[in-house]
């Protein structure tokens, strides 16, 4: 005869899996715990994705800010060279 299944936490004999929920109250509790874990994992994934998206957005803003600064420096340099002697400044 095979040995009955035991609870993984306390080692007590577990009711047969085919028993109705009224005879196996642990089954509904385990199902509820599984659902809670799934919800918690989904929330954690959502937070991780949101954090990554925010990081990418911040990085993009920093890249664009640097590019704008470079363009401003280029424009200033070009305007400065246009003011050099012998060149006519257009208005």
Buried (B, 14 or more C-beta within 10 A) or exposed (E): EEEEEEEEEEEEEBBEEEEEEEEBEBBEEBEEEEEEEEEEEEEEEEEEEEEEEEEEEEEEEEEEEEEEEEEEEEEEEEEEEEEEEEEEEEE
